[in-house]
Amino acid sequence: MSGGQMAAIQRQIMWNRLIAVVEEQAQIMIRTAFSTTVREAGDLSAGIFDLQGRMMAQAVTGTPGHVNSMAEAVGHFLAKFPAAAMKPGDHYITNDPWLGTGHLHDLTVVTPAFRNGAIVGLFANTAHVIDVGGLGIGPEGRSVYEEGLYIPIVKCFDQGAPNETFFDFIRVGSRLPVELEGDVYSLCACNDAGAKRLVEMMDEFGMDSLDPLAGFIFESSMRATVAEIAKLGRGTFSAEISSDGYDEPVTLRGAMTILDDAIEVDFAGTSGLSQRGINVPPAYTRAYACFGIKVVVAPEIPNNWASLLPFRMVIPEGCILNAPRPYPVSVRHVIGHLIPDLVMGCLHQVVPDRVAAEGASCLWNPPMRGGASVSGQARGNKPVVSDFEIITFNSGGTGARRTLDGLDATAFPSGVRTMPVEATENVSPLVFWRKELREGSGGAGLTRGGFGQVMEVGTKGELEYAVNATFDRIANAPRGRDGGLDGAPGAVRLKSGKVLRPKGFQVIPDGDRLILELPGGGGMGEPVARDPALVARDVRDGLVSVAAARDLYRVAVDGLGVLDEAATARLRAGG
């Protein structure tokens, strides 16, 4: 083996080690975070950057919206605080939606790493915190200034000493000051841990600089990504997808042009800006568009600055995917999570075998609040519940894949974990009286869409509380592909029967309960081509009814899910 080959193997080992370093960075954040959104759902990102602000590696744990937006954010930090001026123990922070990851509830922290007194790299992370004041997360704001505390890029720690003025501001600006301050310390601590592991790695391999390794990572990633693009057919392919919107429907349109060495998506024709907080800052649009392309075209190539570079976006001014300051953007994910389905609609025309059907896409993560801000003065002998603010992350079903069913109650494209109900009940007076897979919600097909879920939420002692609804896929169900049927649309109502709006602040009265019926994923292929044994299994599991088995799949089963092969043969023959 030549010396060049040995050097290449060693660089690959170092690259893998770097990914392990940033994964440890992310896991430390999860173990030390105060917010349930981080420690239970994993709504975060972590990564290492060179001194030019280019992302070298990201943690496996994390969401595409955070990771790919954060990949742009570090450059903004360096524009204000050049690397040469940074000192050991410095930590920098922002939640600026246009410099960070799209809304005020995401904190991004950047920390320099030093070895032998010289700066060698930068660690960054992002985490979704529960409360930053203002109206709270939700679509109701009419400008970003109503949506919470707006933090420019500032030092939160200066050479190891906390910026007390900064911490004074965030403590008085939040309903959950202890949790918010604790999360800032957590984000700084995990960056410090990453820097420590990086120095250990550099010492072990005798590295004086990350530049040679960065060059290897970027050159290898770019070459591999371009090679995958070269395998695709050339041309321009268009698709569109609809969202429920806030007070009127929203249409997203994309025209994808596949070039020799790049893929460009033009969002011309997309609906205009909204007066409410469903607008999407451009960095978040790029983040999820890149992800939607990458998981189809080059899923095996590690995510970094160079592997994202061949994917380019044209986002017209004035459209909902290019929100300027100070438009409200608090729940930008409701629209943003549909972008991968949009770009995959384009890619389905090029590589249909690699593309899944549409799924629920948008998280159903309702912020719920109780206390004086909801109930006001206590009435009669009934006390007002203590103030609480909580977000719980839940998901519908994903779309069917070419050879596999969709995943049940699983977040895609965000990838966050479903929060255990016990974790939410432990920190609030909420009670989840029911949480189960939703029968019949997966779109029928050769491969079936994943099932959504049904949730019934009340409070201890039947106390009044409020939900700031951020739901979608109610008027626009996830679509099937290639003959597969659509998944079931979502629904939001009270147990008493009243139908609620899919978006906006609404009160759940004393003694009533919130019922959430989450969407199912679309199916793939003709339902009558599905293996009857799989249909019978779904009937036995209580996920498909006997009638649906007969009417949609042409499969005869009894109430116990026992397959009648002869009757099935007659049904499928048209008899």
Secondary structure, 3 states (H helix, E strand, C coil): CCHHHHHHHHHHHHHHHHHHHHHHHHHHHHHHCCCHHHHCCCCEEEEEECCCCCEEEECCCCCHHHHHHHHHHHHHHHHHCCHHHCCCCCEEEECCCCCCCCCCCEEEEEEEEEECCEEEEEEEEEEECCCCCCCCCCCCCCCHHHCCCCCCCEEEEECCEECHHHHHHHHHCCCCHHHHHHHHHHHHHHHHHHHHHHHHHHHHHCCCCCHHHHHHHHHHHHHHHHHHHHCCCCEEEEEEEEECCCCCCEEEEEEEEECCCCEEEECCCCCECCCCCCCCCHHHHHHHHHHHHHHHHCCCCCCCHHHHCCEEEECCCCECCCCCCCCCCCCCHHHHCCHHHHHHHHHCCCCHHHCCCCCCCCCECCEEEECHHHHCCCECCECCCCCEEEECCECCCCCCCCCCCCCCCCCCCCCCCCCCHHHHHHCCCEEEEEEEECCCCCCCCCECCCCCEEEEEEECCCCCEEEEEECCCCCCCCCCECCCCCCCCCEEEECCCCECCCEEEEEECCCCCEEEECCCCCCECCHHHCCHHHHHHHHHCCCCCHHHHHHHHCCCECCCCCECHHHHHHHHCCC
